[in-house]
Amino acid sequence: LQVEVEPGQSQPGSGSAPTVFLPSFVVRVRHRSLGAAALALALRRRTPPVFARIQDGAVLLDPRTLLPGDDAALVAAFAALV
């Protein structure tokens, strides 16, 4: 996996506030052999499912949406794909 943390924007309210963006950081993930769509699909099929957005050929995760303790499940989901 290629993983980078970069400045980004987060949209609150699942799109209910289409003009509101919060400054944030995102985690950009690329897989050596899976494209972004295939990686996102594989993550959604995990238990628990991991939902991420696709942008510029990569999967983007917004840590703002994580609950305490979600980090272990997230790491396990990615570990299962490498």
Backbone hydrogen bonds, N-H to C=O, Kabsch-Sander energy under -0.5 kcal/mol:
donor,donor_aa,acceptor,acceptor_aa,energy
2,Q,30,R,-3.0
3,V,1,L,-0.6
4,E,28,R,-2.3
6,E,26,V,-2.3
8,G,24,S,-2.7
10,S,22,L,-2.5
14,S,11,Q,-0.6
15,G,12,P,-0.7
16,S,13,G,-2.0
17,A,12,P,-0.7
20,V,17,A,-2.2
21,F,19,T,-0.5
22,L,10,S,-3.1
24,S,8,G,-2.5
26,V,6,E,-2.8
27,V,61,L,-2.5
28,R,4,E,-3.2
28,R,26,V,-0.6
29,V,27,V,-0.5
29,V,59,V,-3.0
30,R,2,Q,-2.3
31,H,34,L,-0.7
39,L,35,G,-2.5
40,A,36,A,-2.6
41,L,37,A,-2.2
42,A,38,A,-2.4
43,L,39,L,-2.1
44,R,40,A,-2.2
45,R,41,L,-1.6
46,R,43,L,-1.2
50,V,43,L,-2.1
51,F,49,P,-0.5
53,R,60,L,-2.1
55,Q,58,A,-2.5
58,A,55,Q,-1.2
59,V,29,V,-2.5
60,L,53,R,-3.6
61,L,27,V,-2.4
65,T,62,D,-2.1
66,L,63,P,-1.7
70,D,67,L,-2.4
72,A,69,G,-0.6
73,A,69,G,-0.7
74,L,70,D,-2.1
75,V,71,D,-2.5
76,A,72,A,-2.2
77,A,73,A,-2.1
78,F,74,L,-1.9
79,A,75,V,-2.6
80,A,76,A,-1.9
81,L,78,F,-1.3
82,V,79,A,-1.2
